[in-house]
Amino acid sequence: MARFEMASPEMATMAEMQPNAEGLFNLGIVYATGLDGEADLVAAHKWFNLAALRGNPEAAYHRQQIAEELSETDIAAAQRAAREWLRTH
C-alpha cells in the first residue's frame, strides 16, 4: 500500500476525493501541525473525527487531545463541519 505525505494542498485535495480513514487521518495531521502554513485545530478536529468514524483508532486519540485545547464553540464548529462533509461526500 502506498503512503503519501500530506505536505501540499494537492495531496489534501486528493485525500478529500478518496476519503478513506488513512487519508482523512493524514489531513488531520496536516492541519494539526500546520505543515502547509498555520495550524488549524478546528479543521484538524474535523478530519480526525471523520477518520475515527472510518475506523482509525489513532484519529480518535488525536481528536481528544485537540479537543482539550479547543473551546466548546470550536468543537461544535468542527462537528458541524464534519457533518456537512459527510452530507456532501
Residue pairs with C-beta under 8 A, 6 or more apart in sequence:
3 22
4 11
4 14
4 15
4 26
5 11
5 26
6 12
6 15
6 26
6 27
6 29
6 30
6 35
7 30
7 35
7 36
8 36
9 36
11 26
12 27
12 30
12 36
14 23
15 23
15 24
15 26
15 27
16 23
16 27
16 89
19 50
19 54
19 89
20 54
21 51
21 54
21 55
21 56
21 59
22 51
22 56
24 47
24 48
24 50
24 51
24 54
24 56
24 59
25 47
25 48
25 51
25 56
25 58
25 59
27 47
27 51
28 44
28 45
28 46
28 47
28 48
28 51
28 59
28 62
28 63
29 35
29 44
29 62
30 36
30 44
30 47
31 39
31 40
31 41
31 43
31 44
31 47
32 39
32 41
32 44
32 48
32 62
32 66
33 39
34 40
41 66
41 69
41 70
41 74
42 70
42 74
42 77
42 78
42 81
43 78
43 81
44 62
44 66
45 63
45 66
45 67
45 70
45 74
45 75
45 78
45 79
46 78
46 79
46 81
46 82
46 85
47 59
48 59
48 60
48 62
48 63
48 66
49 59
49 63
49 78
49 79
49 82
50 59
50 82
50 85
50 86
51 59
52 59
52 60
52 63
53 82
53 86
67 75
70 78
